[in-house]
Amino acid sequence: MALHVVGLLVGLASVGGWLYFASAYSGREYHLRSDVRWVAVGLFGLVALLKLTNPLHQLYFSTQLTSNAMGTLLFEPEFLYWLVSGGAYTLVGVGIYWLANAAGDTRFATTRFRIVLALTAAPALLDVLVHVDHAPTELLAVSYDPLGMAVFTVGTLLVADRDFYPVPDRWHREVLAELEDATLIVDENGVVKHASPRLVERFPALADASGDSIDDHAPDLYSRITDGRDVVEWETPSGTRYYRVRTTHLSTLQSTAVDAYVFVDVTDAKQRQRELRRNRQELERFRLAVESAGHAIFLTETDGEITYVNPAFEDITGYDREEALGQTPAILSSGEMSDRFYERLWKTIGAGDVWDSEIVNRRADGQLYYAHQTIAPLTSDEGVNEAYIAIQTDISERKHRNQQLRVLGRVLRHNVRNDMNVIRGSAEVIADRGDAEASRFASRILEYSDGLVETSNKQRLVTEVLLDGDEVRQMDLSPVLDRIVADLSAEFPAAEITVSKSDPVPVEAISQIDTALAEVVRNAVVHNDAESPSVDVDVDVDTSAESVTVRVIDDGPRIPDMESQILADGTTIDDLYHGVGLGLWLVYWIVQRSSGTVAVRDNEPRGNVVEITLPGDERY
């Protein structure tokens, strides 16, 4: 009887082992849950206690000694026996169902595995047959649970070499399908075992490839991932994509079952890498260009601290790189530039605009030099100034040549004036002493002599403006306009010249601006065909735009297009323009050097409007 009880306990214990295996192999997690384990242990302990104490309560089975010669001890199952046996066989059936379901879901050949499962359930069928009187009752002495487990174990050993490693679809659904990366699993024969949804998105040709050779769907892709490449380049309708491939060999039992390939999209990283490489190349080219430039180039922080100088800076200024770094551009100050100049400079670049001007600086050895300087802010994506770059061109030699040209011009003009004075004096004598015909020719000589002297004077002014110009400075234009109107009214008493303005008229311009304004007003009087020419000078001060517009309005003939073009854009004059063209060209360049503009339009019903717009001085 003791052996019978032990057999019952072993059979019951085998049910627990069977369920543990079935849960683990079919991809379920019951065997991992602690609550399920504790319930199983508790039930086993309870049933074991009932079996061991059966002699006291006879609820599990009863015994009876037969009256035959052998004196056989018969065991009669009671209520608890059938209850426990029914539960045990139910649990064994659950395990068989789990395994059968897994075998049915897999894509591997599982015929022999299914046969083993069927044999495992056979002992339970014998028990049923006995109790319906279709099998000998002696079979009740057999512990069917251990028998079924033994059949499964022996059968497994027989087929484990090749067949006992199915991968159920449950694992596909709960593990592989949850992977965010594009995953491809291929067996050693090149057959696709799994293609994740993300992989199919990237490689649509693999949508229906499961169970087929990968060469039938994407041979080029497979050849690329198996030739040892770390990154695979793949053309798509939207452009070239790059994937980093991680390969893992997965083994089952003693055989290498599959290779898993995980495709990580590194296109953005690849593009950033290319962009970084391109930026580095451009930066290197820029560095070489700056280092090789013949102009002095230096960078400063927004507070003016010098952070970089190129070799040309060292050559032009005489300061070594080590001497300049950490200093400010004040080390180049010559004392020749006004405080207002530097105020306008910092205001311009601080507002994010480009500064362009000539400057007088001092070299490290104390020698002055002239430079054309451009300073531009380096801004962030948000438009905030982060640094400044300055480019200086040494124009000292040009300045010296200009000085020589000015000296030569003064000598020539002096000689022309002296010679023209002699010619003019001789013409006046002829006009006084000669006959009418001689006097007429003498008058023409005097007229052309005066014109030639006037042209010579304008040429001097144009030359001065073009060669050097003057520093832009603040001024009140009101007294300048009053003086121009008074002088021209006295010179042309028949003309009606008026000025409409407020006081003051604050502008920023070069000192020759009065010459330009006087030239425009004079032309409006001289070229007017009326007996009493009317010219109005109207001034508009726009404080919001920080600008001043001077309009010279006349009622004379329309200004020819050729001359209007000179005022508008400084079109180069030729020998057809004579003195008038030279005067208009002078107007254009004076206004341009004052950072202003000139515009010409028709006046209604007759005449012209010449508009000169200059920067205003906000301090007024």
C-alpha positions in Angstrom: 0.0 0.0 0.0 2.9 2.3 0.7 4.2 1.8 -2.8 0.8 2.6 -4.1 0.7 5.9 -2.2 4.2 6.8 -3.4 3.2 6.1 -7.0 0.2 8.4 -6.6 2.4 11.2 -5.3 4.9 10.8 -8.0 2.2 10.8 -10.7 0.7 14.0 -9.2 4.1 15.7 -9.0 4.7 14.9 -12.7 1.7 16.9 -13.6 3.3 20.0 -12.2 6.5 19.4 -14.1 4.5 18.8 -17.2 2.6 22.1 -16.9 5.9 24.0 -16.2 7.4 22.6 -19.4 4.3 23.1 -21.5 3.9 26.7 -20.4 7.6 27.6 -21.0 7.9 25.9 -24.4 4.6 27.2 -25.8 5.6 30.8 -25.0 3.3 31.3 -22.0 4.3 32.8 -18.7 2.4 30.8 -16.1 5.5 29.0 -15.0 7.1 32.4 -14.2 4.3 33.8 -12.0 4.9 33.4 -8.3 1.2 33.3 -7.4 0.6 30.4 -9.8 3.6 28.5 -8.3 2.4 29.0 -4.8 -1.1 27.8 -5.7 0.4 24.7 -7.4 2.6 23.9 -4.3 -0.3 24.4 -2.0 -2.6 22.1 -3.9 0.1 19.4 -4.2 0.7 19.6 -0.4 -3.0 19.3 0.3 -3.5 16.3 -2.0 -0.3 14.7 -0.6 -1.6 15.2 2.9 -5.0 13.6 2.0 -3.2 10.6 0.4 -0.9 10.1 3.3 -3.7 10.3 5.9 -6.0 8.1 3.8 -5.8 5.2 6.4 -7.5 7.5 8.8 -10.4 8.8 6.7 -10.6 6.3 3.7 -11.8 9.2 1.5 -9.2 8.8 -1.2 -9.3 5.0 -1.6 -10.3 1.9 0.4 -8.6 -1.5 0.5 -10.0 -5.0 0.6 -8.1 -8.2 0.9 -9.4 -10.8 -1.5 -10.3 -14.3 -0.4 -8.4 -16.0 -3.1 -5.3 -18.1 -2.4 -2.9 -15.3 -3.1 -4.7 -12.9 -0.7 -4.6 -10.0 -3.2 -5.1 -6.5 -1.7 -7.6 -4.5 -3.8 -7.7 -0.8 -3.9 -11.2 0.8 -4.3 -11.1 4.5 -5.5 -13.2 6.8 -3.5 -14.6 10.3 -4.1 -11.3 12.2 -3.6 -9.5 9.9 -6.0 -11.8 10.7 -8.8 -11.8 14.4 -8.0 -8.0 14.5 -8.0 -7.6 12.3 -11.0 -10.0 14.3 -13.0 -8.2 17.5 -12.1 -4.8 16.0 -12.9 -5.9 14.7 -16.3 -7.6 18.0 -17.0 -4.3 19.8 -16.3 -2.4 17.3 -18.4 -4.9 18.0 -21.2 -4.3 21.7 -20.8 -0.5 21.2 -21.3 -1.1 19.0 -24.3 -3.3 21.7 -25.8 -0.7 24.3 -25.2 1.9 22.2 -27.0 -0.4 21.2 -29.8 -1.3 24.8 -30.4 2.3 25.8 -30.5 3.1 22.9 -32.9 0.2 24.0 -35.1 1.3 27.7 -35.2 4.9 27.0 -36.1 6.2 27.0 -39.7 8.6 24.1 -38.9 7.8 20.4 -39.7 6.3 19.0 -36.5 4.7 15.7 -37.6 6.8 13.5 -35.3 6.3 16.0 -32.5 2.5 15.7 -32.9 2.8 11.9 -32.7 4.7 12.2 -29.4 2.0 14.4 -28.0 -0.7 11.8 -29.1 1.2 9.0 -27.3 1.5 11.2 -24.2 -2.3 11.4 -24.0 -2.8 7.6 -24.6 -2.6 6.5 -20.9 -5.4 8.8 -20.1 -7.5 7.1 -22.7 -6.8 3.7 -21.1 -8.1 5.0 -17.8 -11.3 6.1 -19.5 -11.7 2.7 -21.3 -11.3 0.9 -18.0 -14.0 2.8 -16.3 -16.5 2.3 -19.2 -15.7 -1.5 -19.1 -13.8 -1.5 -22.4 -10.4 -2.5 -20.8 -9.2 -4.8 -18.1 -9.5 -3.4 -14.6 -6.0 -4.5 -13.9 -4.8 -1.4 -15.8 -6.0 0.7 -12.9 -2.8 -0.4 -11.1 -0.8 1.6 -13.6 0.1 5.2 -12.7 -1.0 6.9 -16.0 0.5 10.3 -15.3 4.1 9.1 -15.0 3.5 6.8 -17.9 2.4 9.7 -20.1 5.4 11.8 -19.0 7.7 8.9 -19.7 6.3 8.4 -23.2 6.8 12.1 -23.9 10.4 12.1 -22.6 11.4 9.0 -24.6 9.7 10.3 -27.7 11.3 13.7 -27.3 14.8 12.2 -27.1 14.1 10.3 -30.3 13.1 13.3 -32.4 15.1 16.1 -30.7 17.9 15.9 -33.2 16.0 17.9 -35.8 12.4 18.4 -35.0 12.1 19.5 -31.5 12.6 23.3 -31.8 9.5 24.9 -33.3 9.2 28.7 -33.0 5.5 29.4 -32.3 3.7 32.4 -33.8 2.9 33.4 -30.2 6.6 34.3 -29.9 6.3 36.1 -33.2 3.4 38.1 -32.0 4.5 38.9 -28.5 8.2 39.4 -29.1 9.3 40.0 -32.7 6.2 42.0 -33.6 6.9 44.3 -30.7 10.4 45.2 -31.8 10.7 48.8 -33.0 13.6 48.0 -35.2 13.4 46.5 -38.6 14.2 42.8 -38.0 14.8 40.1 -40.5 15.3 36.4 -39.5 16.7 34.0 -42.1 17.6 30.3 -41.5 20.8 28.7 -42.6 19.2 27.8 -46.0 18.3 31.4 -46.7 14.6 31.0 -45.9 12.9 34.0 -44.4 11.5 33.0 -41.0 10.4 36.5 -39.9 10.1 40.0 -41.4 9.0 42.6 -38.9 6.4 45.2 -39.9 9.0 47.9 -39.7 11.3 46.0 -42.0 8.4 45.5 -44.5 7.8 49.3 -44.4 11.4 49.8 -45.5 11.7 46.9 -47.9 8.2 46.3 -49.3 9.6 43.4 -51.4 9.7 41.3 -48.2 6.0 41.7 -47.4 5.1 38.1 -48.4 8.6 36.6 -48.1 8.1 34.5 -44.9 8.7 30.8 -45.7 10.3 31.7 -49.1 14.0 32.0 -50.0 15.1 35.6 -49.6 16.8 35.4 -53.0 13.3 35.2 -54.5 12.3 38.5 -53.1 15.4 40.7 -52.3 18.6 39.0 -53.6 20.5 42.3 -53.7 19.7 43.1 -50.2 20.7 39.7 -48.9 24.0 39.9 -50.7 24.8 43.3 -49.2 24.0 42.2 -45.6 26.1 39.0 -45.9 29.2 40.5 -47.4 30.3 42.1 -44.2 29.1 45.7 -44.7 28.4 47.7 -41.6 26.2 50.2 -43.5 23.9 49.2 -46.4 22.9 51.9 -48.9 19.5 51.4 -50.4 17.6 53.4 -53.0 14.0 54.2 -52.4 11.4 56.3 -54.3 12.0 59.1 -51.7 15.8 59.0 -52.0 18.8 57.1 -50.7 18.5 55.6 -47.3 21.3 54.1 -45.1 20.9 51.3 -42.7 23.4 50.0 -40.1 23.0 46.2 -39.9 23.5 44.3 -36.7 23.8 40.5 -37.1 23.1 38.0 -34.4 23.4 34.2 -34.8 20.6 32.4 -32.9 21.2 28.7 -31.9 18.8 26.1 -30.9 20.2 22.9 -29.3 23.4 22.0 -31.1 22.5 23.6 -34.4 22.7 27.1 -35.7 19.1 27.7 -36.5 18.8 31.3 -37.8 20.5 34.6 -38.4 18.8 37.7 -37.1 19.5 41.0 -38.9 18.4 44.3 -37.3 18.3 47.3 -39.6 18.8 50.6 -37.9 18.1 53.6 -40.1 21.1 55.9 -39.9 20.2 58.1 -42.9 19.9 61.3 -40.8 23.2 60.5 -39.0 24.8 59.8 -42.4 23.5 63.1 -43.8 24.7 65.0 -40.8 28.1 63.3 -41.1 28.3 64.3 -44.8 27.2 67.8 -43.9 29.7 68.0 -41.1 32.4 66.8 -43.5 31.3 69.3 -46.1 31.3 72.1 -43.5 34.7 71.1 -42.4 36.0 71.2 -46.0 34.3 74.6 -46.5 35.8 75.9 -43.2 39.2 74.7 -44.2 38.9 76.4 -47.6 37.7 79.5 -45.8 40.6 79.4 -43.4 43.1 79.0 -46.3 41.4 81.9 -48.1 41.5 84.1 -45.1 45.1 83.1 -44.2 46.2 83.8 -47.8 44.2 87.0 -48.3 46.2 90.2 -48.9 43.7 92.2 -46.8 43.9 92.5 -43.0 41.1 90.4 -41.5 40.4 90.1 -37.8 37.6 88.9 -35.6 36.4 90.4 -32.4 33.9 89.6 -29.7 30.9 91.9 -29.4 32.8 93.9 -26.7 35.6 94.5 -29.2 38.2 91.9 -27.9 40.2 90.6 -30.8 40.0 86.8 -31.1 41.7 86.2 -34.5 44.0 88.0 -36.9 45.3 86.7 -40.3 48.9 87.1 -41.5 48.0 90.1 -43.6 46.9 91.9 -40.4 50.4 91.3 -39.0 52.0 92.6 -42.1 49.9 95.7 -42.5 49.6 96.8 -38.8 53.0 95.5 -37.6 51.4 93.8 -34.6 52.1 90.1 -34.1 49.3 87.7 -33.5 50.2 87.2 -29.9 50.3 91.0 -29.4 46.9 91.6 -31.0 44.9 88.7 -29.4 43.0 89.8 -26.3 43.4 93.5 -27.3 40.7 95.8 -28.9 41.0 97.6 -32.2 41.8 100.7 -30.1 45.5 99.6 -30.5 45.2 100.9 -34.1 43.7 104.2 -33.1 45.5 107.2 -34.7 43.7 110.0 -33.0 42.8 111.3 -36.4 39.2 110.0 -36.4 36.5 111.9 -34.4 34.5 110.4 -31.5 31.4 110.8 -33.7 33.0 108.5 -36.3 33.3 105.7 -33.8 29.8 106.3 -32.3 28.3 105.8 -35.8 30.5 102.8 -36.4 29.3 100.9 -33.3 25.7 102.0 -33.7 25.7 100.6 -37.3 27.2 97.2 -36.5 25.3 96.9 -33.2 22.1 97.2 -35.2 23.2 94.3 -37.4 24.2 96.4 -40.4 27.5 96.5 -42.4 29.9 99.4 -41.8 32.0 100.6 -44.8 34.3 103.6 -44.6 37.8 104.8 -44.9 39.9 105.2 -41.7 43.3 106.5 -40.6 45.0 104.0 -38.4 48.4 103.8 -36.7 50.9 100.9 -37.1 52.8 99.3 -34.3 55.8 101.5 -35.2 53.7 104.7 -34.9 53.4 105.3 -38.7 50.0 106.4 -39.9 48.3 104.4 -42.7 45.0 104.8 -44.6 42.7 101.9 -44.9 39.3 101.1 -46.4 37.5 99.2 -43.7 34.4 96.9 -43.8 32.9 95.6 -40.6 30.1 93.1 -40.5 28.3 91.4 -37.6 28.3 87.6 -37.3 24.8 86.7 -36.1 23.1 83.6 -34.6 20.0 82.0 -36.1 18.0 84.2 -33.9 19.7 87.3 -35.4 21.7 88.1 -32.3 25.2 89.5 -32.9 27.8 87.0 -31.7 31.0 88.5 -33.1 32.3 91.0 -35.7 34.6 90.5 -38.7 36.6 93.4 -40.0 38.4 93.6 -43.3 41.0 96.3 -43.9 42.6 97.2 -47.3 45.7 99.4 -47.0 45.1 102.3 -49.4 48.0 104.4 -48.3 49.7 104.2 -51.7 46.5 105.2 -53.4 46.2 108.2 -51.0 49.7 109.3 -51.9 49.0 109.1 -55.6 45.8 111.0 -55.1 47.8 113.7 -53.3 50.2 113.9 -56.3 47.2 114.1 -58.7 45.7 116.9 -56.6 49.0 118.9 -56.7 49.2 118.3 -60.5 45.6 119.5 -60.8 46.2 122.6 -58.9 49.2 123.5 -61.1 47.2 122.9 -64.2 44.2 124.9 -63.0 46.6 127.7 -62.0 48.1 127.8 -65.4 44.7 127.6 -67.1 43.4 130.5 -65.0 46.5 132.6 -65.8 46.3 131.9 -69.5 42.6 132.4 -69.6 43.1 135.8 -67.8 45.5 136.8 -70.5 43.0 135.6 -73.2 40.1 137.3 -71.5 42.0 140.6 -71.1 43.0 140.6 -74.8 39.4 139.9 -75.7 38.1 142.8 -73.7 40.6 145.1 -75.4 39.4 143.9 -78.8 35.8 144.4 -77.8 36.5 148.0 -76.7 38.7 149.0 -79.7 37.5 146.9 -82.6 34.6 147.3 -85.0 31.2 145.6 -84.5 32.3 142.3 -86.1 35.5 142.1 -83.9 33.4 143.0 -80.8 31.0 140.1 -81.6 33.9 137.6 -81.8 35.5 139.1 -78.7 32.2 138.5 -76.8 32.2 134.9 -77.7 35.8 134.6 -76.6 34.8 136.0 -73.2 31.8 133.7 -72.9 33.8 130.6 -73.6 36.6 131.7 -71.4 34.2 132.1 -68.5 32.8 128.6 -69.3 36.2 127.0 -69.4 37.1 128.5 -66.1 33.9 127.3 -64.6 34.4 123.8 -65.9 37.9 123.8 -64.5 36.5 124.7 -61.1 33.9 121.9 -61.3 36.6 119.5 -62.3 38.5 120.4 -59.2 35.5 119.8 -57.0 34.8 116.5 -58.7 38.4 115.4 -58.4 38.4 116.2 -54.7 35.2 114.3 -54.0 36.3 111.2 -56.0 39.8 111.0 -54.7 39.2 111.6 -51.1 35.8 113.0 -50.3 35.3 114.2 -46.8 34.2 112.5 -43.5 30.5 112.4 -43.0 29.5 114.8 -40.2 26.5 116.2 -38.6 25.3 119.6 -39.6 22.3 121.9 -39.7 21.3 122.4 -43.3 19.0 125.3 -42.5 21.6 128.1 -42.7 23.3 126.4 -45.7 20.0 126.7 -47.6 19.4 130.2 -46.5 22.8 131.2 -47.8 22.4 129.4 -51.1 19.0 131.1 -51.8 20.4 134.5 -50.8 23.5 134.2 -53.0 21.5 133.0 -56.1 18.8 135.6 -55.6 21.4 138.3 -55.6 23.0 136.8 -58.7 19.7 136.3 -60.6 17.5 139.2 -59.4 14.8 138.3 -62.0 14.3 134.9 -60.5 11.9 134.1 -57.7 13.7 131.7 -55.3 12.0 130.7 -52.1 12.7 128.1 -49.3 10.2 126.3 -47.2 11.6 124.6 -44.1 11.6 124.3 -40.4 14.6 125.0 -38.1 16.8 123.2 -37.6 17.3 120.8 -40.6 19.6 118.1 -39.0 21.5 115.9 -41.5 24.7 113.9 -41.8 26.7 114.7 -44.9 30.1 115.6 -46.2 31.1 119.3 -46.2 30.7 119.7 -49.9 26.9 119.1 -49.7 26.4 122.9 -50.1 28.1 122.7 -53.5 25.7 120.0 -54.6 22.6 121.9 -53.4 23.7 125.1 -55.0 24.4 123.4 -58.3 20.9 122.0 -58.5 19.2 125.3 -57.6 21.5 127.2 -60.0 20.6 124.8 -62.9 16.9 125.2 -62.1 17.4 129.0 -62.6 19.8 129.0 -65.5 18.0 126.5 -67.7 14.5 128.1 -67.1 13.1 129.7 -70.2 10.8 132.1 -68.3 11.5 135.8 -68.0 11.0 135.4 -64.2 12.1 131.8 -63.3 10.3 130.4 -60.2 12.2 127.9 -58.0 11.0 126.6 -54.6 13.2 124.7 -52.2 11.1 122.6 -50.0 12.5 120.6 -47.0 10.8 117.6 -45.3 12.3 116.3 -42.1 11.1 112.7 -41.4 12.0 111.9 -37.8 10.6 108.4 -38.0 12.8 107.4 -40.9 15.7 109.6 -39.6 16.0 111.2 -43.1 15.8 114.7 -44.6 14.5 115.3 -48.2 15.3 118.5 -50.0 13.1 119.1 -53.1 14.1 121.7 -55.7 11.0 122.5 -57.7 11.0 124.6 -60.9 8.6 125.5 -63.7 11.2 125.3 -66.5 11.7 122.9 -69.4 12.0 119.2 -68.6 15.5 118.0 -67.7 16.8 115.8 -70.6 16.9 112.1 -69.9 20.7 112.0 -70.3 21.1 114.5 -67.5 18.5 112.9 -65.3 20.3 109.6 -65.6 23.5 111.2 -64.3 21.7 112.4 -61.2 19.9 109.1 -60.6 22.8 106.6 -60.9 26.0 108.5 -61.7 26.1 107.3 -65.3 29.6 107.9 -66.6 29.8 111.2 -68.6 31.6 111.6 -71.9 32.7 114.5 -74.1 29.1 115.1 -75.1 28.0 116.3 -71.7 30.2 119.5 -71.5 30.0 121.6 -68.4 26.4 120.8 -67.4 27.1 117.1 -67.3 30.1 117.6 -65.1 28.1 119.7 -62.6 25.4 117.0 -62.4 28.0 114.3 -61.9 29.4 116.4 -59.1 26.0 116.5 -57.5 25.6 112.7 -57.7 28.9 111.9 -56.1 28.6 114.4 -53.3 25.2 113.0 -52.4 26.4 109.4 -52.8 29.4 110.0 -50.5 26.9 111.4 -48.0 25.0 108.1 -48.0 22.1 109.8 -49.8 20.1 109.5 -53.0 19.0 111.7 -55.9 15.7 111.3 -57.8 14.2 113.3 -60.7 10.5 113.5 -61.6 8.2 115.8 -63.6 6.4 118.7 -62.0 2.8 119.4 -62.8 1.8 121.1 -65.0 5.4 122.0 -66.1 8.9 121.8 -64.7 11.0 119.4 -62.7 11.3 118.1 -59.1 14.8 117.1 -58.0 14.8 115.2 -54.7 17.9 114.9 -52.6 17.5 112.6 -49.5 20.1 112.6 -46.8 20.5 110.7 -43.5 19.0 112.7 -40.6 20.8 113.3 -37.3 18.7 111.8 -34.6 20.4 113.8 -31.9 18.5 117.0 -33.0 
